[in-house]
Amino acid sequence: MELKDLFYKWVPLYVRLPVLYIMFLVILVANGIFLSTISNIYSDLAVQEEAYTQAYNAMYIGMGLGLIAHVRLKLRFSNKTLLLAGLFIMLAMNIVCATTSNPVLAIAACLVLGIAKISALIEIYIIWIYIWSKKLDTSRVYPFVYFTALAGLYLMYWVNSRLAYIYDWRNAYGVVIILLLACIAFTLVFTENHPLRRKVPLYRFDLLGLFLLGSSMMILNYAVVCGMVEDWFNSIKIVVTLLIAIILFLAFILRELTTRHPIFDLGIFKKPTFRLGLFYLLFLALFTPSTLQSAFAGGVLHYETYRIMQLNLYLIPGVLAGCFFCYGWYYFKFDPEPLIFLGFLSFISYHFLMYIGFSNEFTINDFWWPSVLKGFATTLLYISLGLYTTQKLPLMGVLAASGALIITRSFIGGGISTAIYGYIFYRQRIGHFNYLAGKSDSGNFLLHGKTSATYRYLQEQAVLSSCKEMSGYIIIAGVVILVIVLAVYAMHKLNNTVARPV
């Protein structure tokens, strides 16, 4: 893979760095569908929420596919071609998401946008690696990347929700579209096209393997997100959909094992750190969904959507602290397992603080310390698990491994756990409401016209009980995870001690 500078030689450094950062930030946050405006979209269009949740997951599936495919595209097209193509497609797909009323079209647009995002992102990311480390040490650049990604995304969520509240959810896309147009202008003016010396033809590109993987993930996306609506395994449609997803995924594995030019090298699973890293990423999915906090803030405290998104701004100081901490940790070359342990411990502490704080007296300022702790934990685990999963891999292998990492972390882990949490929370809330209604004095529903007030009070108490109960389960599961991380670390140290010559 040929790695070359992106800018013309006449572009000064004080122009390069701001342009690079603006483009990097915009590419990272231009997601097509934003969690902050999903409720506005499905309410306005009178469609089911699940359709736009699928679109949000489709974007991350597309990013994973894009990382796997970019290894081959980088051998065929120049850097400026890939950057411009990615930005133009991202612009077009955001316009589609802003104007369409068809959920299926929005899902398809987000899938394409995710693939195109990687085409543009990798070109900027490679330059940032060279800026932070001449030896291409990714542990130096990861804190910078994740601060930009997480802090930028939290800020964009709040801006979009605020614009949707003041104007309309379609107008909220105006900021993203303007920023993408600015990035296209920067690319046309400042970046130089470097033709490849040796182009690898695309007839070796395993398009069938990519199609099988993408199809299996998208079908699984439908089954997981729509499971609650279709009543899970009581629905023939869900059962058949899951079977088709499994068959397609097995066909993908068979294809990669038999073709001469696989798009994804399955030999990467022979590395213990890669397997264990994906395993830890599935554990991470137990902590990252904000289902409980959003349900509590909306159902008990009655915050509006933009106010709930404002709570994400409290995460930014924790993200910044986590990035500095990780940079120092890897600078002094400490073992990654204690950092992973600290990340999970911080997440458990966040859920414990929320567990003891769930009440009607909880104010917006009380979210401050738990949110800082959550941002710190998220950053620690994103950076440490990303580096742990891809360590000792060449640059080409890192791209493919990162594709599997994103699909596992953001869709298989995050997307599936969010859907399961939503279903369990719904069932528990209904159960607690029925229990509280049965225990309450039935005469209160009829006296002085207080029926609605009593109903609202019972709903709030049911949400509180469900949040506390689920938080307790998460804390218990977190303690089990800490024991597993400690056991793996102890075995690793023991093996190194035995293997080390005296």
C-alpha positions as CSV (number, residue, x, y, z in Angstrom):
1,M,0.0,0.0,0.0
2,E,1.5,3.4,-1.1
3,L,1.4,6.0,1.6
4,K,1.9,9.6,0.5
5,D,1.3,13.1,1.8
6,L,-2.1,14.6,1.2
7,F,-1.4,18.3,0.7
8,Y,0.4,20.3,-1.9
9,K,3.9,21.4,-0.9
10,W,2.9,25.1,-1.0
11,V,0.2,24.6,1.8
12,P,1.8,26.0,5.1
13,L,1.6,24.0,8.3
14,Y,-0.7,26.5,10.0
15,V,-3.2,25.8,7.3
16,R,-2.7,22.0,7.1
17,L,-3.4,21.3,10.7
18,P,-6.7,23.2,11.1
19,V,-8.0,21.8,7.8
20,L,-7.0,18.3,8.7
21,Y,-8.8,18.6,12.1
22,I,-11.9,20.1,10.7
23,M,-12.2,17.4,8.0
24,F,-11.4,14.7,10.5
25,L,-14.1,15.9,12.9
26,V,-16.7,16.4,10.2
27,I,-16.2,12.9,8.7
28,L,-16.5,11.3,12.1
29,V,-19.7,13.1,13.2
30,A,-21.6,13.1,9.8
31,N,-23.6,10.0,10.5
32,G,-26.8,10.4,8.4
33,I,-29.1,9.3,11.3
34,F,-28.5,10.8,14.7
35,L,-29.8,9.3,18.0
36,S,-30.8,12.8,19.1
37,T,-33.4,13.3,16.3
38,I,-34.8,9.7,15.8
39,S,-37.8,10.4,18.0
40,N,-38.5,13.6,16.0
41,I,-38.3,11.7,12.7
42,Y,-40.6,8.8,13.5
43,S,-43.1,11.0,15.2
44,D,-43.2,13.4,12.2
45,L,-43.4,10.6,9.6
46,A,-45.8,8.4,11.6
47,V,-43.6,5.3,11.2
48,Q,-42.2,2.8,13.7
49,E,-39.1,3.8,15.6
50,E,-37.4,0.5,14.8
51,A,-36.9,1.5,11.1
52,Y,-34.6,4.4,12.0
53,T,-32.8,2.4,14.7
54,Q,-32.0,-0.1,11.9
55,A,-30.7,2.9,9.8
56,Y,-28.5,4.0,12.7
57,N,-27.1,0.4,13.1
58,A,-26.6,0.2,9.3
59,M,-24.2,3.1,9.4
60,Y,-21.9,1.1,11.7
61,I,-22.3,-2.0,9.6
62,G,-21.3,0.0,6.6
63,M,-18.2,1.4,8.4
64,G,-17.1,-2.2,9.2
65,L,-17.6,-3.3,5.6
66,G,-15.8,-0.2,4.4
67,L,-12.7,-0.9,6.6
68,I,-12.5,-4.5,5.3
69,A,-12.9,-3.3,1.7
70,H,-10.6,-0.3,1.9
71,V,-7.6,-2.5,2.0
72,R,-8.2,-3.4,-1.6
73,L,-9.5,0.0,-2.7
74,K,-6.3,1.6,-1.5
75,L,-4.4,-0.5,-3.9
76,R,-6.4,0.7,-6.9
77,F,-7.3,4.4,-6.4
78,S,-5.3,7.4,-5.4
79,N,-5.7,9.2,-2.0
80,K,-7.5,12.3,-3.4
81,T,-9.9,10.1,-5.4
82,L,-10.9,8.1,-2.3
83,L,-11.2,11.2,-0.2
84,L,-13.3,13.1,-2.7
85,A,-15.5,10.1,-3.5
86,G,-16.1,9.5,0.2
87,L,-17.0,13.1,0.9
88,F,-19.4,13.5,-2.1
89,I,-21.2,10.2,-1.3
90,M,-21.5,11.3,2.4
91,L,-23.0,14.6,1.3
92,A,-25.5,12.9,-1.0
93,M,-26.5,10.3,1.6
94,N,-27.0,13.0,4.2
95,I,-29.2,14.9,1.8
96,V,-31.2,11.7,1.2
97,C,-31.7,11.2,5.0
98,A,-32.8,14.8,5.4
99,T,-35.4,14.7,2.6
100,T,-36.7,11.2,2.3
101,S,-39.9,10.0,4.1
102,N,-39.2,6.3,3.2
103,P,-37.5,4.4,6.0
104,V,-36.1,1.7,3.7
105,L,-34.3,4.4,1.6
106,A,-32.9,5.9,4.8
107,I,-31.6,2.5,5.9
108,A,-29.9,1.9,2.5
109,A,-28.5,5.5,2.5
110,C,-26.9,5.0,6.0
111,L,-25.3,1.7,4.9
112,V,-23.7,3.4,1.8
113,L,-22.8,6.4,4.0
114,G,-20.9,4.1,6.4
115,I,-18.9,2.6,3.6
116,A,-18.1,6.0,2.1
117,K,-17.1,7.4,5.5
118,I,-14.3,5.0,5.7
119,S,-13.1,5.9,2.2
120,A,-12.6,9.5,3.4
121,L,-11.7,8.8,7.0
122,I,-8.7,6.5,6.4
123,E,-6.9,9.1,4.2
124,I,-7.1,11.7,7.0
125,Y,-6.3,9.1,9.7
126,I,-3.1,8.0,8.0
127,I,-1.8,11.6,8.0
128,W,-2.6,12.0,11.7
129,I,-0.7,8.8,12.5
130,Y,2.4,10.4,10.8
131,I,1.9,13.6,12.8
132,W,1.7,11.9,16.1
133,S,4.3,9.1,15.6
134,K,6.9,8.7,12.9
135,K,7.0,5.0,13.7
136,L,3.3,4.7,13.1
137,D,2.6,3.9,16.8
138,T,-1.2,3.9,17.0
139,S,-1.1,4.2,20.8
140,R,0.0,7.8,20.3
141,V,-2.9,8.7,18.0
142,Y,-5.8,6.7,19.5
143,P,-6.4,9.2,22.4
144,F,-6.6,12.1,19.9
145,V,-8.9,10.0,17.6
146,Y,-11.3,9.0,20.3
147,F,-11.5,12.5,21.9
148,T,-12.4,13.9,18.5
149,A,-14.9,11.1,17.8
150,L,-16.6,10.9,21.1
151,A,-16.6,14.6,22.1
152,G,-17.5,15.7,18.6
153,L,-20.4,13.2,18.4
154,Y,-21.8,14.2,21.8
155,L,-21.6,17.9,20.8
156,M,-23.3,17.1,17.4
157,Y,-26.1,15.2,19.2
158,W,-26.9,18.2,21.3
159,V,-26.7,20.7,18.4
160,N,-29.0,18.6,16.2
161,S,-31.5,18.0,19.0
162,R,-31.5,21.7,19.8
163,L,-32.1,22.7,16.1
164,A,-34.8,20.0,15.8
165,Y,-36.5,21.5,18.9
166,I,-36.3,25.1,17.6
167,Y,-37.0,24.4,13.9
168,D,-37.4,21.0,12.4
169,W,-35.5,17.7,12.3
170,R,-34.9,18.2,8.6
171,N,-33.3,21.6,9.2
172,A,-31.0,20.0,11.7
173,Y,-29.1,18.4,8.8
174,G,-28.2,21.9,7.5
175,V,-25.1,22.1,9.8
176,V,-23.8,18.7,8.6
177,I,-24.4,19.5,4.9
178,I,-22.6,22.9,5.2
179,L,-19.6,21.3,6.9
180,L,-19.4,18.6,4.3
181,L,-19.4,21.2,1.5
182,A,-16.6,23.0,3.3
183,C,-14.6,19.8,3.5
184,I,-15.1,19.2,-0.3
185,A,-13.9,22.7,-1.0
186,F,-10.8,22.1,1.2
187,T,-10.1,18.9,-0.6
188,L,-10.3,20.5,-4.1
189,V,-8.1,23.4,-3.1
190,F,-5.4,22.0,-0.8
191,T,-5.0,18.3,-1.5
192,E,-2.8,16.9,-4.3
193,N,-3.6,13.8,-6.4
194,H,-0.8,11.2,-6.2
195,P,-1.3,8.6,-9.0
196,L,-0.3,5.1,-7.9
197,R,2.8,3.6,-9.4
198,R,1.3,0.1,-9.5
199,K,-2.5,-0.4,-9.6
200,V,-3.9,-3.7,-8.5
201,P,-6.9,-4.6,-10.7
202,L,-10.3,-4.9,-9.0
203,Y,-11.1,-8.3,-10.6
204,R,-9.4,-9.8,-7.6
205,F,-11.8,-8.0,-5.3
206,D,-14.0,-10.5,-3.4
207,L,-17.3,-8.7,-4.0
208,L,-19.3,-11.8,-3.2
209,G,-17.7,-12.3,0.2
210,L,-18.4,-8.6,1.0
211,F,-22.0,-9.0,-0.1
212,L,-22.5,-12.2,2.0
213,L,-21.1,-10.5,5.1
214,G,-23.1,-7.3,4.6
215,S,-26.3,-9.2,3.9
216,S,-26.0,-11.4,7.0
217,M,-25.4,-8.3,9.2
218,M,-28.3,-6.3,7.7
219,I,-30.7,-9.2,8.1
220,L,-29.5,-9.7,11.7
221,N,-30.1,-6.0,12.2
222,Y,-33.7,-6.4,11.2
223,A,-34.3,-9.4,13.4
224,V,-32.7,-7.9,16.5
225,V,-34.3,-4.4,16.2
226,C,-37.8,-5.6,15.2
227,G,-37.8,-8.6,17.7
228,M,-39.8,-6.8,20.3
229,V,-42.4,-5.7,17.8
230,E,-42.7,-9.1,16.3
231,D,-42.7,-10.9,19.7
232,W,-39.3,-12.5,19.1
233,F,-39.3,-16.3,18.7
234,N,-43.0,-16.5,18.7
235,S,-42.9,-14.8,15.2
236,I,-42.2,-17.0,12.2
237,K,-40.7,-14.0,10.4
238,I,-38.1,-13.4,13.1
239,V,-37.1,-17.1,13.3
240,V,-36.8,-17.4,9.5
241,T,-34.8,-14.1,9.4
242,L,-32.3,-15.3,12.0
243,L,-31.9,-18.6,10.1
244,I,-31.2,-16.7,6.9
245,A,-28.6,-14.5,8.7
246,I,-26.8,-17.5,10.1
247,I,-26.8,-19.3,6.7
248,L,-25.4,-16.2,4.9
249,F,-22.7,-15.7,7.6
250,L,-21.6,-19.4,7.3
251,A,-21.6,-19.0,3.5
252,F,-19.3,-16.0,4.0
253,I,-16.9,-18.0,6.2
254,L,-16.9,-20.8,3.6
255,R,-16.2,-18.3,0.8
256,E,-13.2,-16.8,2.7
257,L,-11.8,-20.2,3.3
258,T,-12.0,-21.4,-0.3
259,T,-11.3,-18.3,-2.4
260,R,-7.8,-17.5,-3.6
261,H,-8.1,-13.8,-2.7
262,P,-10.3,-13.4,0.4
263,I,-11.5,-10.0,1.4
264,F,-11.1,-10.9,5.1
265,D,-8.3,-13.1,6.3
266,L,-9.8,-15.5,8.9
267,G,-6.4,-16.4,10.0
268,I,-6.5,-13.3,12.2
269,F,-8.7,-15.3,14.6
270,K,-5.7,-17.4,15.5
271,K,-4.2,-14.5,17.5
272,P,-5.3,-14.9,21.1
273,T,-5.4,-11.1,21.7
274,F,-7.8,-10.6,18.8
275,R,-10.2,-13.3,20.1
276,L,-10.0,-12.0,23.6
277,G,-10.4,-8.4,22.5
278,L,-13.6,-9.2,20.7
279,F,-14.8,-11.1,23.8
280,Y,-14.2,-8.0,26.0
281,L,-16.0,-5.8,23.4
282,L,-19.1,-8.0,23.9
283,F,-18.7,-7.4,27.7
284,L,-18.5,-3.7,27.0
285,A,-21.9,-3.8,25.4
286,L,-23.4,-4.4,28.8
287,F,-22.4,-0.9,30.0
288,T,-22.5,1.4,27.0
289,P,-26.3,1.6,26.2
290,S,-27.9,4.8,27.7
291,T,-31.3,3.1,27.8
292,L,-31.7,3.4,31.6
293,Q,-30.5,7.0,31.8
294,S,-32.7,8.2,28.9
295,A,-35.7,6.3,30.4
296,F,-35.1,7.9,33.8
297,A,-34.5,11.4,32.4
298,G,-37.5,11.3,30.2
299,G,-40.0,9.1,32.1
300,V,-39.3,10.4,35.7
301,L,-37.7,13.8,35.4
302,H,-39.7,14.6,32.2
303,Y,-36.7,16.1,30.3
304,E,-37.2,17.0,26.6
305,T,-35.0,15.3,24.0
306,Y,-32.5,18.2,23.7
307,R,-32.2,18.3,27.5
308,I,-31.4,14.6,27.5
309,M,-28.8,15.2,24.8
310,Q,-27.4,18.0,26.9
311,L,-26.5,15.4,29.6
312,N,-24.0,14.0,27.0
313,L,-22.0,17.2,27.3
314,Y,-21.1,16.2,30.8
315,L,-19.3,13.2,29.3
316,I,-16.8,15.4,27.5
317,P,-14.6,16.2,30.6
318,G,-14.4,12.5,31.4
319,V,-13.5,11.7,27.8
320,L,-10.7,14.3,27.9
321,A,-9.4,12.9,31.2
322,G,-9.5,9.4,29.8
323,C,-7.5,10.4,26.7
324,F,-4.7,12.0,28.8
325,F,-4.7,9.0,31.1
326,C,-4.4,6.5,28.2
327,Y,-1.7,8.6,26.5
328,G,0.5,8.5,29.6
329,W,-0.3,4.8,30.2
330,Y,0.9,3.7,26.8
331,Y,3.8,6.2,26.8
332,F,5.3,4.4,29.8
333,K,4.4,1.1,28.2
334,F,2.4,-0.4,31.0
335,D,0.4,-3.6,30.6
336,P,-3.0,-3.1,28.9
337,E,-4.9,-5.5,31.2
338,P,-4.9,-3.2,34.3
339,L,-6.2,-0.4,32.0
340,I,-9.1,-2.6,30.8
341,F,-9.8,-3.5,34.4
342,L,-9.9,0.2,35.4
343,G,-12.3,0.9,32.5
344,F,-14.8,-1.8,33.6
345,L,-14.4,-0.7,37.2
346,S,-15.3,2.9,36.3
347,F,-18.4,1.7,34.4
348,I,-19.5,-0.3,37.5
349,S,-18.9,2.8,39.6
350,Y,-21.1,4.9,37.2
351,H,-24.0,2.4,37.4
352,F,-23.6,2.2,41.2
353,L,-23.8,6.0,41.5
354,M,-26.9,6.0,39.3
355,Y,-28.4,3.1,41.3
356,I,-28.2,5.0,44.6
357,G,-29.3,8.3,42.9
358,F,-32.4,7.1,41.1
359,S,-35.2,9.2,42.7
360,N,-37.7,12.0,41.9
361,E,-35.3,14.5,43.6
362,F,-32.5,13.9,41.1
363,T,-31.6,17.2,39.4
364,I,-29.7,17.8,36.2
365,N,-26.5,18.8,38.2
366,D,-26.6,15.4,39.9
367,F,-25.7,13.8,36.5
368,W,-22.3,15.6,36.6
369,W,-20.1,13.1,38.4
370,P,-21.7,9.9,37.1
371,S,-21.4,11.3,33.5
372,V,-17.8,12.3,33.9
373,L,-17.1,8.8,35.2
374,K,-18.9,7.2,32.3
375,G,-17.0,9.3,29.8
376,F,-13.7,8.3,31.5
377,A,-14.7,4.6,31.4
378,T,-15.9,4.7,27.7
379,T,-12.6,6.3,26.6
380,L,-10.4,3.9,28.6
381,L,-12.1,0.8,27.1
382,Y,-12.5,2.1,23.6
383,I,-8.8,2.9,23.4
384,S,-7.4,0.0,25.4
385,L,-9.6,-2.7,23.7
386,G,-8.9,-1.2,20.3
387,L,-5.2,-1.4,20.8
388,Y,-5.3,-4.7,22.5
389,T,-7.4,-6.3,19.7
390,T,-5.1,-5.0,16.9
391,Q,-1.7,-5.2,18.5
392,K,1.2,-6.8,16.6
393,L,-0.7,-6.6,13.3
394,P,0.6,-4.9,10.1
395,L,-1.2,-1.8,8.9
396,M,-3.2,-3.8,6.3
397,G,-4.2,-6.3,9.0
398,V,-5.2,-3.5,11.4
399,L,-7.7,-2.1,8.8
400,A,-9.4,-5.5,8.4
401,A,-9.3,-6.2,12.2
402,S,-10.8,-2.7,12.9
403,G,-13.7,-3.5,10.6
404,A,-14.5,-6.6,12.7
405,L,-14.0,-4.5,15.8
406,I,-16.5,-1.8,14.7
407,I,-19.1,-4.4,13.7
408,T,-18.7,-6.2,17.0
409,R,-18.5,-3.1,19.3
410,S,-21.1,-0.9,17.7
411,F,-23.6,-3.3,16.1
412,I,-23.3,-6.9,17.5
413,G,-22.5,-5.6,20.9
414,G,-24.1,-2.1,21.2
415,G,-27.0,-2.5,18.8
416,I,-28.1,-5.9,20.1
417,S,-27.7,-5.0,23.7
418,T,-29.7,-1.8,23.3
419,A,-32.5,-3.7,21.7
420,I,-32.5,-6.4,24.5
421,Y,-32.3,-3.7,27.2
422,G,-35.3,-1.9,25.6
423,Y,-37.3,-5.1,25.6
424,I,-36.4,-6.1,29.2
425,F,-37.0,-2.6,30.4
426,Y,-40.4,-2.6,28.8
427,R,-41.4,-5.9,30.4
428,Q,-40.2,-4.9,33.8
429,R,-41.9,-1.5,33.7
430,I,-45.2,-3.2,32.8
431,G,-44.7,-5.7,35.6
432,H,-43.9,-3.1,38.2
433,F,-46.8,-0.9,37.1
434,N,-49.3,-3.8,37.5
435,Y,-47.8,-4.6,40.9
436,L,-48.0,-1.0,42.1
437,A,-51.5,-0.6,40.7
438,G,-52.7,-3.7,42.5
439,K,-51.2,-2.6,45.8
440,S,-52.6,1.0,45.6
441,D,-55.9,2.1,47.0
442,S,-58.3,1.8,44.0
443,G,-60.4,4.6,45.4
444,N,-57.7,7.1,44.7
445,F,-58.4,6.7,40.9
446,L,-61.9,8.1,41.3
447,L,-61.6,10.7,44.0
448,H,-61.5,14.4,43.0
449,G,-60.7,13.6,39.4
450,K,-57.1,12.5,40.2
451,T,-57.1,9.5,37.8
452,S,-54.4,10.9,35.5
453,A,-52.2,12.2,38.3
454,T,-52.3,8.8,40.0
455,Y,-51.6,7.0,36.7
456,R,-48.6,9.3,36.1
457,Y,-47.3,8.7,39.6
458,L,-47.5,4.9,39.1
459,Q,-45.7,5.1,35.8
460,E,-42.9,7.1,37.3
461,Q,-42.5,4.7,40.2
462,A,-42.5,1.8,37.7
463,V,-39.7,3.4,35.7
464,L,-37.7,4.0,38.9
465,S,-38.1,0.4,40.0
466,S,-37.1,-0.9,36.6
467,C,-34.0,1.3,36.4
468,K,-32.9,0.3,39.9
469,E,-33.5,-3.4,39.2
470,M,-31.7,-3.4,35.9
471,S,-28.8,-1.4,37.3
472,G,-28.4,-3.9,40.1
473,Y,-28.1,-6.7,37.5
474,I,-25.6,-4.7,35.5
475,I,-23.4,-4.2,38.7
476,I,-23.5,-7.9,39.5
477,A,-22.5,-8.8,35.9
478,G,-19.8,-6.2,36.1
479,V,-18.2,-7.8,39.2
480,V,-18.2,-11.1,37.3
481,I,-16.4,-9.4,34.4
482,L,-13.8,-7.9,36.7
483,V,-13.0,-11.3,38.1
484,I,-12.6,-12.7,34.5
485,V,-10.3,-9.8,33.5
486,L,-8.2,-10.4,36.7
487,A,-8.0,-14.1,36.0
488,V,-6.9,-13.6,32.4
489,Y,-4.3,-11.1,33.5
490,A,-3.0,-13.5,36.2
491,M,-2.7,-16.3,33.7
492,H,-0.9,-14.1,31.2
493,K,1.6,-13.0,33.9
494,L,2.1,-16.6,35.0
495,N,2.7,-17.8,31.5
496,N,5.3,-15.0,30.8
497,T,7.0,-15.9,34.1
498,V,7.3,-19.6,33.3
499,A,8.4,-19.0,29.7
500,R,11.0,-16.4,30.6
501,P,14.5,-18.0,30.8
502,V,16.3,-17.7,34.1
